[in-house]
């Protein structure tokens, strides 16, 4: 009973022609955007509150607007998802739960989460609330997706870098999969970027990214370009393949973009999703291609990573600017979807007979209301006509309703006060609205006073888990670095990439008296899981795993896979498995023996963290700013499987280093100078900030490694040490912390 005309009518069936109907999920930065998206055909809308959103600089919605958005969506059978996809500090967790509680009770349809501590709290506090793993969780495999189900996750938004076959494998695991199909793309795997944070303190993990990937850089040969700026994604031509794979939701990016963008893009995707479901094929018209190419799109359209691993044609090397959107296009979209939003059509039946109460019934497919008014009196002069009564009933005003069919019955001799007709209409529509919306409401919840399930056990007392001196581990990237790491008597162990592991390395470590640790690939995609699992199985079958002190995991994918072969106490969570609060600490330590302090935490936060005995802290190393599927080498001068470090210089003269991982085909962009906490080391040791301290080496040669290791050894022994010139290192966030 929804008016059709230009507005989309939601089908009742979940399948069409035997094909499961995917959800079309659109963004909104304000209430106008919510209504426009739904009017244009969105099945669901995702949005942010004023706090705890990965679009901190978006307009976002007030608490009252969020409640209204839920009501509007539910009237038309649509859904609202709240994006709460940032990392949270301890003090923010209770605030977030308090903010979510009234939305949950109102019928919020799902929440998109990054922080593992928040995920656990939501799972415990809000029964029945669908939890969606944000793309910020950087899940890239079925193993990672399945791991999340133990904490109530019903849907995962995997990395945008996955190929169609990889997405299909996650779908087959049974969890719902939500895929981006349109909009802006980060150069880095989402959730694995600290560039903005390390360069200027504005953390992408807190929704405050300053966009350094959109800046102009010079390569080592002096060539200028926007080498890290991705063109916007448009996968319209691929939606048939995604539907056939069983993808549950098609997601449009753009909560910070204009309402015209949301409505226009939604309408085009709605058209072709429905066309494919009806006909089993689509043929995109030139007009619709032009529309998508004109609506706030960066450079040219490209379809993303669905059918290719990377490519220079995916990068807007010449300019990161958006194309101009024609005023005529914006005006047309506004007229069709924004100025005239959906209204719920109802039928009204009114009867006015002298000597009986005024009667009004209002009905629709989802509800029925009867209202009785004051007794109708006989007319003294002129009787109220049926058309006069209908004229009042049609005035539905700023409600969600409009009058469809109307029946008025009178005896032709009665007087009906206008105010009484208006009162019954207002009260009846309000009652009908509550009746419809009540179906989606939930019972009130009581939030716990204490979220944490542990005491503040820091393990600082002797004999309480904290070592007399911190364990010192050295991480390496290249074979030639192994010798320098093994010969230094300060190091207790060496961390070796899984790709470099072999019997020789094991023997050398054993003969030096040092413990050998393994490091899983920093990026572990579905396509690589089988080979990595095979290697882990071979190590364990040979018995070599007993000689391995532990295995480092930098993603949920790696954690899930490593857990098949190593016991919990020998698994170490890397810093990219972000631990920002007590709840995430507790969760990670249910699955790992130790965790690594996030690069975005400051010294004060580290000194007051729980389970510091199980914490590892990186003292030295070029810190990774981002991991990317796209390749700087390929963009600048073409693919070279033997290529080494590439350099990028920004306009301030800072030089960054891109190191390729050829075996798994991803790039790591490192900071322009290394982190070095040599001056803070005495404070770190005195305050017992971490049970394990690490030095990580990437591009350093053996001579440089020896100098750095010797200097840190001297400091540990009580000397001043001389590690690096004063202007050649950074202390990262140790003093300032991330926004």
BAMIFI-225469 format. One record per residue (C-alpha): x, y, z. Coordinates in nm, 3 decimals. Example, Ala and Ser with C-alpha at 12.3 -4.5 7.8 and 13.67 -1.06 7.14 Angstrom:
// BAMIFI-225469
REC;X;Y;Z
REC;1.230;-0.450;0.780
REC;1.367;-0.106;0.714
END
This chain:
// BAMIFI-225469
REC;X;Y;Z
REC;0.000;0.000;0.000
REC;0.299;0.226;-0.051
REC;0.254;0.483;-0.324
REC;0.461;0.380;-0.622
REC;0.505;0.656;-0.883
REC;0.877;0.743;-0.875
REC;0.935;0.565;-0.545
REC;1.066;0.215;-0.505
REC;0.831;-0.050;-0.366
REC;1.001;-0.320;-0.163
REC;0.914;-0.673;-0.281
REC;0.784;-0.909;-0.016
REC;0.973;-1.219;-0.132
REC;1.328;-1.295;-0.026
REC;1.396;-1.467;-0.357
REC;1.316;-1.394;-0.718
REC;1.347;-1.653;-0.994
REC;1.518;-1.878;-0.741
REC;1.792;-1.622;-0.670
REC;1.839;-1.488;-0.319
REC;1.770;-1.117;-0.314
REC;2.073;-0.919;-0.195
REC;2.038;-0.615;0.025
REC;2.123;-0.275;-0.121
REC;2.293;-0.079;0.157
REC;2.332;0.297;0.121
REC;2.514;0.562;0.326
REC;2.364;0.863;0.499
REC;2.527;1.153;0.679
REC;2.202;1.308;0.800
REC;1.829;1.243;0.828
REC;1.762;1.384;0.482
REC;2.007;1.129;0.343
REC;1.830;0.845;0.522
REC;1.493;0.934;0.371
REC;1.640;0.996;0.026
REC;1.824;0.662;0.023
REC;1.510;0.471;0.120
REC;1.299;0.663;-0.131
REC;1.552;0.579;-0.403
REC;1.536;0.207;-0.324
REC;1.782;0.122;-0.046
REC;1.693;-0.188;0.154
REC;1.905;-0.061;0.441
REC;2.097;0.250;0.542
REC;2.413;0.275;0.748
REC;2.487;0.592;0.940
REC;2.687;0.731;1.227
REC;2.602;0.890;1.559
REC;2.766;1.205;1.686
REC;3.026;0.990;1.863
REC;3.232;0.677;1.788
REC;3.201;0.677;1.411
REC;3.475;0.618;1.151
REC;3.358;0.940;0.985
REC;3.425;1.176;1.275
REC;3.413;1.476;1.043
REC;3.085;1.381;0.880
REC;2.768;1.563;0.981
REC;2.623;1.246;1.140
REC;2.292;1.229;1.325
REC;2.176;1.345;1.666
REC;2.025;1.095;1.911
REC;1.673;1.215;1.823
REC;1.740;1.191;1.450
REC;1.871;0.836;1.489
REC;1.545;0.732;1.654
REC;1.345;0.900;1.379
REC;1.559;0.731;1.115
REC;1.486;0.388;1.266
REC;1.113;0.463;1.271
REC;1.109;0.589;0.912
REC;1.298;0.286;0.787
REC;1.081;0.038;0.976
REC;0.758;0.188;0.845
REC;0.869;0.091;0.497
REC;1.022;-0.244;0.584
REC;1.382;-0.121;0.561
REC;1.672;-0.143;0.805
REC;1.912;0.091;0.985
REC;2.267;-0.004;1.078
REC;2.479;0.206;1.311
REC;2.847;0.243;1.226
REC;3.040;0.236;1.551
REC;3.358;0.129;1.376
REC;3.649;0.288;1.561
REC;3.883;0.186;1.842
REC;3.768;0.287;2.189
REC;3.945;0.379;2.509
REC;3.833;0.235;2.842
REC;3.636;0.545;2.941
REC;3.454;0.543;2.607
REC;3.317;0.189;2.623
REC;3.043;0.266;2.880
REC;2.957;0.584;2.687
REC;2.917;0.385;2.366
REC;2.692;0.126;2.530
REC;2.481;0.398;2.689
REC;2.442;0.565;2.350
REC;2.345;0.239;2.180
REC;2.091;0.124;2.444
REC;1.795;0.344;2.334
REC;1.867;0.266;1.968
REC;1.866;-0.106;2.048
REC;1.533;-0.071;2.230
REC;1.392;0.126;1.937
REC;1.476;-0.163;1.704
REC;1.820;-0.088;1.558
REC;1.878;-0.357;1.296
REC;2.254;-0.398;1.332
REC;2.577;-0.235;1.437
REC;2.906;-0.222;1.246
REC;3.204;-0.273;1.478
REC;3.584;-0.258;1.465
REC;3.690;-0.266;1.832
REC;3.709;-0.620;1.974
REC;3.634;-0.494;2.324
REC;3.318;-0.323;2.207
REC;3.224;-0.632;2.007
REC;3.242;-0.848;2.317
REC;3.045;-0.597;2.524
REC;2.770;-0.568;2.261
REC;2.744;-0.946;2.238
REC;2.692;-0.967;2.613
REC;2.473;-0.661;2.669
REC;2.235;-0.656;2.372
REC;2.080;-0.998;2.301
REC;1.958;-1.043;1.948
REC;2.134;-0.737;1.808
REC;2.298;-0.833;1.475
REC;2.671;-0.758;1.488
REC;2.860;-0.681;1.169
REC;3.239;-0.693;1.149
REC;3.356;-0.372;0.986
REC;3.598;-0.372;0.695
REC;3.822;-0.197;0.952
REC;3.870;-0.542;1.109
REC;4.058;-0.632;0.789
REC;3.910;-0.981;0.757
REC;4.039;-1.140;0.438
REC;3.949;-1.508;0.468
REC;3.682;-1.756;0.568
REC;3.897;-1.853;0.868
REC;3.893;-1.498;1.001
REC;3.520;-1.461;0.939
REC;3.437;-1.790;1.113
REC;3.652;-1.690;1.413
REC;3.427;-1.389;1.472
REC;3.107;-1.592;1.495
REC;3.196;-1.700;1.851
REC;3.133;-1.338;1.952
REC;2.797;-1.314;1.783
REC;2.907;-1.171;1.450
REC;2.651;-1.259;1.183
REC;2.795;-1.056;0.897
REC;3.143;-0.959;0.784
REC;3.253;-0.678;0.555
REC;3.575;-0.820;0.408
REC;3.857;-0.615;0.261
REC;3.777;-0.445;-0.068
REC;4.088;-0.605;-0.214
REC;3.946;-0.956;-0.240
REC;3.886;-1.130;-0.569
REC;3.545;-1.275;-0.655
REC;3.663;-1.629;-0.581
REC;3.793;-1.524;-0.239
REC;3.461;-1.357;-0.157
REC;3.282;-1.674;-0.267
REC;3.487;-1.882;-0.025
REC;3.382;-1.661;0.266
REC;3.017;-1.683;0.158
REC;3.044;-2.063;0.160
REC;3.157;-2.055;0.524
REC;2.797;-1.965;0.612
REC;2.841;-1.611;0.741
REC;2.669;-1.321;0.567
REC;2.903;-1.119;0.346
REC;2.864;-0.750;0.276
REC;3.070;-0.612;-0.014
REC;3.147;-0.259;-0.122
REC;3.037;-0.203;-0.480
REC;3.071;0.172;-0.525
REC;3.257;0.473;-0.391
REC;3.595;0.587;-0.264
REC;3.871;0.337;-0.191
REC;4.163;0.353;0.049
REC;4.507;0.265;-0.087
REC;4.569;0.057;0.225
REC;4.378;-0.245;0.342
REC;4.116;-0.083;0.566
REC;4.208;-0.097;0.932
REC;4.574;-0.151;0.850
REC;4.669;0.214;0.795
REC;4.852;0.434;1.047
REC;4.980;0.689;0.794
REC;4.759;0.977;0.907
REC;4.814;0.884;1.270
REC;5.194;0.867;1.256
REC;5.229;1.169;1.026
REC;5.001;1.407;1.212
REC;4.833;1.239;1.506
REC;4.492;1.203;1.338
REC;4.410;0.834;1.352
REC;4.210;0.660;1.082
REC;4.124;0.404;1.349
REC;3.948;0.686;1.530
REC;3.767;0.819;1.222
REC;4.000;1.117;1.185
REC;4.204;1.030;0.877
REC;4.371;1.335;0.719
REC;4.409;1.158;0.383
REC;4.787;1.151;0.325
REC;4.727;0.898;0.046
REC;4.560;1.178;-0.152
REC;4.877;1.390;-0.148
REC;5.131;1.440;-0.425
REC;5.462;1.251;-0.400
REC;5.788;1.217;-0.590
REC;5.937;0.878;-0.664
REC;6.311;0.813;-0.634
REC;6.363;0.924;-0.995
REC;6.190;1.256;-0.942
REC;5.863;1.159;-1.114
REC;5.568;1.336;-0.951
REC;5.221;1.195;-0.904
REC;4.943;1.094;-0.669
REC;5.080;0.742;-0.646
REC;4.871;0.640;-0.344
REC;4.537;0.786;-0.453
REC;4.291;0.520;-0.569
REC;4.025;0.593;-0.828
REC;3.672;0.543;-0.705
REC;3.512;0.204;-0.736
REC;3.212;0.126;-0.957
REC;3.127;-0.245;-0.974
REC;2.787;-0.211;-1.139
REC;2.888;-0.447;-1.421
REC;2.982;-0.714;-1.163
REC;2.664;-0.723;-0.958
REC;2.533;-1.030;-1.139
REC;2.843;-1.227;-1.044
REC;2.819;-1.106;-0.684
REC;2.452;-1.204;-0.667
REC;2.536;-1.549;-0.803
REC;2.806;-1.587;-0.537
REC;2.544;-1.529;-0.268
REC;2.671;-1.195;-0.137
REC;2.414;-1.077;0.119
REC;2.459;-0.702;0.093
REC;2.588;-0.454;-0.166
REC;2.737;-0.153;0.006
REC;2.773;0.198;-0.136
REC;3.045;0.412;0.024
REC;2.988;0.780;0.097
REC;2.859;0.898;0.436
REC;3.042;1.229;0.387
REC;2.903;1.293;0.040
REC;2.598;1.496;-0.065
REC;2.248;1.355;-0.042
REC;2.220;1.376;-0.421
REC;2.507;1.128;-0.446
REC;2.339;0.882;-0.210
REC;2.001;0.900;-0.383
REC;2.136;0.900;-0.740
REC;2.376;0.609;-0.696
REC;2.121;0.409;-0.497
REC;1.858;0.449;-0.771
REC;2.094;0.324;-1.042
REC;2.206;0.016;-0.845
REC;1.843;-0.055;-0.748
REC;1.748;-0.057;-1.113
REC;2.011;-0.308;-1.218
REC;1.988;-0.537;-0.916
REC;1.617;-0.575;-0.989
REC;1.684;-0.620;-1.359
REC;1.928;-0.904;-1.293
REC;1.689;-1.074;-1.051
REC;1.412;-1.054;-1.309
REC;1.601;-1.132;-1.630
REC;1.927;-1.297;-1.519
REC;2.134;-1.038;-1.703
REC;2.189;-0.664;-1.724
REC;2.285;-0.417;-1.995
REC;2.392;-0.086;-1.846
REC;2.281;0.210;-2.053
REC;2.516;0.495;-2.153
REC;2.291;0.734;-1.960
REC;2.333;0.543;-1.635
REC;2.708;0.512;-1.685
REC;2.720;0.888;-1.733
REC;2.516;0.943;-1.417
REC;2.756;0.737;-1.206
REC;3.057;0.902;-1.369
REC;2.916;1.245;-1.286
REC;2.812;1.193;-0.924
REC;3.103;1.294;-0.700
REC;3.346;1.043;-0.846
REC;3.724;1.069;-0.826
REC;3.889;1.065;-1.169
REC;3.765;0.776;-1.384
REC;3.547;0.485;-1.275
REC;3.716;0.149;-1.212
REC;3.563;-0.172;-1.080
REC;3.804;-0.231;-0.794
REC;3.982;-0.554;-0.710
REC;3.704;-0.801;-0.787
REC;3.872;-0.936;-1.100
REC;4.236;-0.828;-1.058
REC;4.495;-0.822;-0.784
REC;4.620;-0.471;-0.857
REC;4.706;-0.235;-1.142
REC;4.836;0.111;-1.224
REC;4.504;0.190;-1.394
REC;4.337;0.176;-1.051
REC;4.533;0.479;-0.928
REC;4.449;0.843;-1.006
REC;4.813;0.939;-1.060
REC;4.737;1.273;-1.228
REC;4.478;1.412;-0.986
REC;4.282;1.299;-0.679
REC;4.010;1.559;-0.731
REC;3.643;1.481;-0.776
REC;3.471;1.558;-1.105
REC;3.216;1.838;-1.111
REC;2.857;1.720;-1.073
REC;2.620;1.903;-1.314
REC;2.358;2.118;-1.141
REC;2.089;1.975;-1.368
REC;2.168;1.622;-1.250
REC;2.158;1.726;-0.886
REC;1.832;1.914;-0.936
REC;1.668;1.615;-1.102
REC;1.773;1.378;-0.824
REC;1.658;1.625;-0.558
REC;1.318;1.666;-0.716
REC;1.262;1.293;-0.755
REC;1.402;1.145;-0.433
REC;1.476;1.419;-0.181
REC;1.200;1.680;-0.193
REC;0.937;1.405;-0.219
REC;1.020;1.115;0.009
REC;0.818;0.799;0.066
REC;0.484;0.823;0.244
REC;0.284;0.534;0.385
REC;-0.060;0.510;0.220
REC;-0.355;0.446;0.452
REC;-0.730;0.410;0.413
REC;-0.970;0.610;0.628
REC;-1.340;0.552;0.695
REC;-1.532;0.822;0.878
REC;-1.899;0.817;0.983
REC;-2.094;1.111;1.120
REC;-2.458;1.056;1.222
REC;-2.648;1.276;1.461
REC;-2.690;1.125;1.805
REC;-2.390;0.887;1.773
REC;-2.017;0.941;1.839
REC;-1.806;1.056;1.546
REC;-1.627;0.744;1.418
REC;-1.294;0.714;1.232
REC;-1.105;0.399;1.133
REC;-0.757;0.401;0.978
REC;-0.610;0.090;0.824
REC;-0.313;-0.029;0.624
REC;-0.152;-0.360;0.548
REC;0.032;-0.354;0.884
REC;-0.230;-0.216;1.122
REC;-0.581;-0.104;1.208
REC;-0.706;0.168;1.444
REC;-1.057;0.278;1.546
REC;-1.126;0.612;1.714
REC;-1.454;0.745;1.858
REC;-1.514;1.115;1.918
REC;-1.782;1.327;2.075
REC;-2.147;1.278;1.991
REC;-2.247;1.430;1.657
REC;-2.519;1.693;1.687
REC;-2.787;1.790;1.438
REC;-2.700;2.091;1.223
REC;-2.868;2.418;1.330
REC;-2.796;2.599;1.004
REC;-2.586;2.408;0.747
REC;-2.490;2.043;0.761
REC;-2.123;1.941;0.726
REC;-2.063;1.781;0.389
REC;-1.868;1.464;0.317
REC;-1.614;1.659;0.109
REC;-1.551;1.897;0.402
REC;-1.473;1.602;0.629
REC;-1.248;1.443;0.365
REC;-1.065;1.775;0.327
REC;-0.957;1.748;0.692
REC;-0.869;1.381;0.674
REC;-0.627;1.437;0.387
REC;-0.417;1.674;0.602
REC;-0.161;1.419;0.722
REC;0.095;1.697;0.763
REC;0.449;1.603;0.873
REC;0.358;1.244;0.957
REC;0.493;0.950;0.757
REC;0.145;0.886;0.614
REC;-0.070;0.997;0.324
REC;-0.434;0.936;0.254
REC;-0.502;0.676;-0.011
REC;-0.863;0.554;-0.015
REC;-1.122;0.750;0.185
REC;-1.486;0.675;0.268
REC;-1.708;0.927;0.446
REC;-2.064;0.857;0.549
REC;-2.309;1.116;0.690
REC;-2.682;1.158;0.727
REC;-2.668;1.495;0.552
REC;-2.819;1.669;0.853
REC;-2.535;1.677;1.106
REC;-2.276;1.930;1.215
REC;-1.922;1.795;1.261
REC;-1.665;2.028;1.426
REC;-1.345;2.052;1.220
REC;-1.134;2.037;1.536
REC;-1.287;1.703;1.632
REC;-1.214;1.547;1.292
REC;-0.855;1.675;1.312
REC;-0.811;1.535;1.663
REC;-0.926;1.188;1.565
REC;-0.702;1.195;1.257
REC;-0.394;1.304;1.456
REC;-0.449;1.058;1.739
REC;-0.540;0.776;1.501
REC;-0.231;0.821;1.285
REC;-0.010;0.840;1.593
REC;-0.163;0.521;1.732
REC;-0.129;0.345;1.396
REC;0.236;0.447;1.372
REC;0.306;0.308;1.719
REC;0.119;-0.010;1.632
REC;0.332;-0.066;1.320
REC;0.660;0.023;1.487
REC;0.594;-0.179;1.803
REC;0.674;-0.495;1.609
REC;1.039;-0.393;1.585
REC;1.086;-0.262;1.939
REC;1.283;-0.447;2.204
REC;1.263;-0.468;2.581
REC;1.473;-0.227;2.783
REC;1.816;-0.348;2.886
REC;2.012;-0.294;3.204
REC;2.377;-0.221;3.141
REC;2.635;-0.367;3.382
REC;2.810;-0.131;3.620
REC;3.144;-0.305;3.559
REC;3.242;-0.418;3.210
REC;3.573;-0.583;3.294
REC;3.582;-0.939;3.423
REC;3.933;-0.921;3.570
REC;4.100;-0.733;3.848
REC;4.374;-0.489;3.756
REC;4.634;-0.766;3.745
REC;4.939;-0.601;3.593
REC;5.192;-0.866;3.690
REC;5.446;-0.613;3.815
REC;5.530;-0.781;4.143
REC;5.818;-1.027;4.144
REC;5.685;-1.377;4.116
REC;5.353;-1.255;3.977
REC;5.427;-1.325;3.613
REC;5.647;-1.027;3.536
REC;6.008;-1.123;3.453
REC;6.300;-0.979;3.652
REC;6.412;-0.816;3.331
REC;6.208;-0.777;3.012
REC;6.248;-1.041;2.744
REC;6.431;-0.894;2.441
REC;6.334;-1.015;2.094
REC;6.469;-0.911;1.755
REC;6.256;-0.923;1.442
REC;6.409;-0.948;1.094
REC;6.282;-0.925;0.737
REC;6.570;-1.060;0.531
REC;6.802;-1.359;0.546
REC;7.116;-1.146;0.571
REC;6.985;-0.988;0.894
REC;6.966;-1.320;1.077
REC;7.339;-1.335;1.156
REC;7.346;-0.994;1.323
REC;7.039;-1.082;1.530
REC;7.180;-1.415;1.647
REC;7.526;-1.290;1.744
REC;7.404;-1.021;1.984
REC;7.399;-1.155;2.339
REC;7.129;-0.912;2.453
REC;6.861;-1.078;2.241
REC;6.672;-1.371;2.391
REC;6.513;-1.468;2.063
REC;6.469;-1.391;1.695
REC;6.143;-1.342;1.505
REC;6.159;-1.484;1.155
REC;5.898;-1.442;0.878
REC;5.729;-1.769;0.797
REC;5.848;-1.729;0.437
REC;6.214;-1.742;0.556
REC;6.175;-2.037;0.791
REC;6.381;-2.348;0.725
REC;6.586;-2.612;0.904
REC;6.903;-2.405;0.870
REC;6.751;-2.108;1.049
REC;6.626;-2.338;1.323
REC;6.971;-2.491;1.372
REC;7.143;-2.153;1.380
REC;6.900;-2.022;1.640
REC;6.939;-2.333;1.854
REC;7.319;-2.323;1.838
REC;7.319;-1.957;1.945
REC;7.104;-2.039;2.245
REC;6.827;-1.812;2.126
REC;6.460;-1.893;2.096
REC;6.316;-1.892;1.744
REC;5.979;-1.731;1.678
REC;5.778;-1.729;1.357
REC;5.579;-1.445;1.204
REC;5.272;-1.509;0.993
REC;5.228;-1.296;0.678
REC;5.105;-0.950;0.779
REC;4.842;-0.981;0.507
REC;4.687;-1.327;0.489
REC;4.420;-1.353;0.221
REC;4.190;-1.639;0.135
REC;4.402;-1.722;-0.171
REC;4.709;-1.780;0.049
REC;4.550;-1.966;0.339
REC;4.594;-2.314;0.192
REC;4.968;-2.274;0.132
REC;5.029;-2.119;0.475
REC;4.827;-2.391;0.645
REC;5.026;-2.652;0.456
REC;5.352;-2.499;0.577
REC;5.235;-2.483;0.937
REC;5.121;-2.843;0.921
REC;5.460;-2.950;0.785
REC;5.640;-2.768;1.069
REC;5.423;-2.930;1.332
REC;5.437;-3.275;1.173
REC;5.817;-3.265;1.172
REC;5.821;-3.186;1.543
REC;5.999;-2.857;1.483
REC;5.715;-2.661;1.639
REC;5.835;-2.772;1.984
REC;6.154;-2.571;1.925
REC;5.958;-2.261;1.829
REC;5.890;-2.015;2.108
REC;5.578;-1.873;1.950
REC;5.410;-1.746;1.637
REC;5.316;-1.384;1.568
REC;4.975;-1.310;1.420
REC;4.885;-0.971;1.275
REC;4.525;-1.041;1.174
REC;4.223;-1.244;1.273
REC;4.288;-1.456;0.964
REC;4.638;-1.541;1.089
REC;4.517;-1.593;1.446
REC;4.246;-1.835;1.334
REC;4.489;-2.034;1.123
REC;4.775;-2.042;1.375
REC;4.536;-2.159;1.648
REC;4.495;-2.488;1.462
REC;4.860;-2.574;1.519
REC;4.989;-2.382;1.821
REC;4.853;-2.366;2.176
REC;4.720;-2.035;2.303
REC;5.024;-1.958;2.519
REC;5.256;-1.966;2.216
REC;5.051;-1.729;2.004
REC;5.144;-1.360;2.012
REC;4.904;-1.097;1.882
REC;5.074;-0.827;1.676
REC;4.997;-0.456;1.722
REC;4.752;-0.462;1.429
REC;4.521;-0.678;1.640
REC;4.443;-0.357;1.818
REC;4.425;-0.361;2.197
REC;4.298;-0.024;2.316
REC;4.097;-0.113;2.626
REC;4.061;-0.371;2.902
REC;3.789;-0.562;2.723
REC;3.992;-0.609;2.406
REC;4.291;-0.710;2.620
REC;4.085;-0.975;2.793
REC;3.945;-1.102;2.465
REC;4.282;-1.128;2.292
REC;4.438;-1.307;2.589
REC;4.171;-1.575;2.567
REC;4.329;-1.664;2.233
REC;4.693;-1.557;2.269
REC;4.961;-1.579;2.534
REC;5.088;-1.227;2.470
REC;4.979;-0.915;2.285
REC;5.164;-0.620;2.135
REC;5.104;-0.262;2.242
REC;4.945;-0.055;1.969
REC;5.169;0.202;1.802
REC;4.897;0.459;1.874
REC;4.903;0.425;2.254
REC;5.105;0.668;2.464
REC;5.332;0.593;2.757
REC;5.076;0.691;3.019
REC;4.819;0.454;2.872
REC;5.074;0.174;2.851
REC;5.184;0.226;3.211
REC;4.824;0.182;3.327
REC;4.731;-0.109;3.102
REC;4.625;-0.442;3.248
REC;4.834;-0.757;3.200
REC;5.157;-0.572;3.124
REC;5.334;-0.898;3.196
REC;5.175;-1.028;2.873
REC;5.242;-0.710;2.677
REC;5.512;-0.666;2.412
REC;5.639;-0.319;2.322
REC;5.831;-0.224;2.009
REC;6.135;-0.015;2.105
REC;6.290;0.028;1.764
REC;6.199;-0.006;1.399
REC;6.066;0.157;1.086
REC;5.697;0.133;1.165
REC;5.455;0.021;0.894
REC;5.222;0.299;0.786
REC;5.003;0.093;0.555
REC;4.971;-0.241;0.380
REC;4.842;-0.240;0.025
REC;4.739;-0.483;-0.246
REC;4.833;-0.223;-0.501
REC;5.200;-0.201;-0.586
REC;5.408;0.116;-0.605
REC;5.660;-0.056;-0.832
REC;5.385;-0.159;-1.074
REC;5.227;0.186;-1.072
REC;5.550;0.378;-1.130
REC;5.746;0.158;-1.370
REC;5.580;-0.181;-1.413
REC;5.580;-0.515;-1.233
REC;5.919;-0.656;-1.132
REC;5.919;-0.975;-0.918
REC;6.274;-0.895;-0.806
REC;6.213;-0.531;-0.714
REC;6.339;-0.410;-0.380
REC;6.259;-0.104;-0.173
REC;6.096;0.189;-0.353
REC;6.106;0.543;-0.215
REC;5.843;0.816;-0.203
REC;5.914;1.174;-0.102
REC;5.641;1.411;0.008
REC;5.637;1.783;-0.056
REC;5.796;1.850;0.284
REC;6.098;1.640;0.191
REC;6.016;1.330;0.399
REC;6.114;1.003;0.230
REC;5.899;0.694;0.288
REC;5.989;0.338;0.195
REC;5.773;0.083;0.014
REC;5.887;-0.274;0.067
REC;5.727;-0.547;-0.149
REC;5.640;-0.892;-0.019
REC;5.666;-1.088;-0.343
REC;5.550;-1.425;-0.214
REC;5.209;-1.297;-0.105
REC;5.203;-0.993;-0.334
REC;5.147;-0.698;-0.103
REC;5.338;-0.379;-0.024
REC;5.425;-0.230;0.313
REC;5.484;0.144;0.329
REC;5.720;0.235;0.614
REC;5.767;0.562;0.797
REC;6.035;0.807;0.688
REC;6.238;0.757;1.009
REC;6.249;0.469;1.256
REC;6.079;0.464;1.591
REC;6.339;0.461;1.866
REC;6.257;0.468;2.235
REC;6.619;0.453;2.354
REC;6.578;0.766;2.567
REC;6.255;0.631;2.716
REC;6.398;0.283;2.778
REC;6.501;0.345;3.142
REC;6.147;0.471;3.216
REC;5.994;0.173;3.035
REC;6.203;-0.073;3.237
REC;6.154;0.108;3.568
REC;5.775;0.130;3.530
REC;5.759;-0.226;3.401
REC;5.552;-0.122;3.102
REC;5.595;-0.450;2.917
REC;5.718;-0.802;2.983
REC;5.873;-0.824;2.636
REC;6.061;-0.558;2.438
REC;6.120;-0.581;2.064
REC;6.354;-0.436;1.807
REC;6.227;-0.473;1.451
REC;6.460;-0.451;1.150
REC;6.351;-0.405;0.790
REC;6.591;-0.219;0.560
REC;6.894;-0.203;0.789
REC;7.210;-0.387;0.686
REC;7.414;-0.598;0.927
REC;7.646;-0.312;1.024
REC;7.356;-0.083;1.107
REC;7.185;-0.358;1.301
REC;7.496;-0.425;1.509
REC;7.532;-0.058;1.599
REC;7.170;-0.030;1.707
REC;7.170;-0.355;1.902
REC;7.496;-0.263;2.076
REC;7.357;0.075;2.173
REC;7.043;-0.074;2.321
REC;7.251;-0.333;2.504
REC;7.457;-0.050;2.654
REC;7.143;0.130;2.770
REC;7.008;-0.189;2.925
REC;7.342;-0.214;3.106
REC;7.313;0.137;3.245
REC;7.509;0.338;2.987
REC;7.369;0.628;2.788
REC;7.412;0.461;2.450
REC;7.420;0.636;2.115
REC;7.160;0.497;1.881
REC;7.074;0.756;1.620
REC;7.130;1.125;1.551
REC;6.869;1.342;1.721
REC;6.685;1.423;1.399
REC;6.682;1.074;1.250
REC;6.419;0.899;1.460
REC;6.076;0.946;1.611
REC;5.927;0.848;1.944
REC;5.593;0.799;1.771
REC;5.293;0.832;1.999
REC;5.482;0.756;2.320
REC;5.434;1.111;2.447
REC;5.136;1.248;2.255
REC;4.905;0.958;2.173
REC;4.658;0.948;1.884
REC;4.348;1.164;1.854
END
